[in-house]
Amino acid sequence: MTDTQSISDHWGSGDVYSRILQAMQAAGIDPETVTVEQLAPVDHFHARGFPATIELADELPITAGQRIVDIGCGIGGPARYLAQRFDCHVSGVDITGPFVDAANSLTALVGLQDQVACRTGDGQNLPYEDSVFDGGYSQHVTMNVADRAAFFGEAFRVLKPGAFFALTEHGLGVTGNPHHPVPWSKDGTGAYLIQPSETVAALEETGFSDIQMRGTGDKYLEGYNRAIELAEKGELPVFGVHILLGKQAPQIVRNAARNIEENRTHPIQIICSKPG
Ligand SMILES: C[S@@+](CC[C@H](N)C(=O)[O-])C[C@H]1O[C@@H](n2cnc3c(N)ncnc32)[C@H](O)[C@@H]1O
């Protein structure tokens, strides 16, 4: 089994779309009329979910009609949100086939199939022509990426000169050695965290410029602690990302919080650009 296959198996198997539909119905959401906003508790599959996507989007210079690439698009929540908000086109790519299938079915459900299309593929070898996108982003994907030079090189290749590239990830903290399981790995298998300074150096080496980085640990910690509190009170919503995280969800969330508190991980957001 290749490393990529085991990472994909870790994230999603079986009929992810049916599981989401069942949870939607259990939460009283009608699939016939569901909106991008109603899907948000599940389909923004990263720390802090939808609010984090909104805050990132606030900083992106996207205009109507542009072509944007989402590398590691998951089940497509961020892609649909950006497409709807900016009236742009988003191409998503992800190594996890069941996520891509769910992404395309959810996109059809909300009627955005003319603006959003997801396909299976590896961010280290993108299935797109050179210089075709006005911007790109990758939210919480690179923790599983062994070859950062290839991943960033591919993003650089498919972007037009002057395009933006945004990245969020859990970097390696100064203490290192994160507690597992975490969302991206059960036991450390398939996990390739590097320190934020190494990520910046890799982006610079690729050719990206205007690299703006900031720590997001405090905000993530707040989000994780809120989820822990709700879980302890038995008040977690039926329709939430635990559908995707599986049985280990409570432990995963606790570890994600502890790792930040103990400086084992150091979450960051980076926005940079391909020189014009
Ligand atoms: C935490 S989820 C984030 C999904 C999405 N970006 C979001 O924010 O909703 C991580 C995603 O990265 C994908 N992934 C991991 N390694 C990848 C790679 N080399 N190429 C493309 N996708 C990858 C996984 O399949 C998974 O869908």
The ligand as a Gaussian input file, in Angstrom:
#p B3LYP/6-31G(d) Opt

LIG

0 1
 C       -8.385000      18.253000       7.522000
 S       -8.953000      17.785000       5.941000
 C       -9.176000      19.406000       5.211000
 C      -10.177000      19.410000       4.083000
 C      -10.475000      20.783000       3.501000
 N       -9.257000      21.478000       3.130000
 C      -11.250000      21.623000       4.475000
 O      -10.635000      22.524000       5.065000
 O      -12.455000      21.400000       4.663000
 C       -7.427000      17.278000       5.158000
 C       -7.625000      16.851000       3.722000
 O       -6.349000      16.770000       3.062000
 C       -6.425000      15.733000       2.109000
 N       -5.045000      15.401000       1.710000
 C       -4.047000      14.923000       2.485000
 N       -2.927000      14.777000       1.763000
 C       -3.216000      15.203000       0.495000
 C       -2.460000      15.305000      -0.696000
 N       -1.194000      14.927000      -0.780000
 N       -3.076000      15.785000      -1.802000
 C       -4.399000      16.156000      -1.762000
 N       -5.147000      16.060000      -0.655000
 C       -4.568000      15.596000       0.463000
 C       -7.185000      14.643000       2.846000
 O       -7.713000      13.676000       1.985000
 C       -8.274000      15.464000       3.546000
 O       -9.415000      15.607000       2.748000

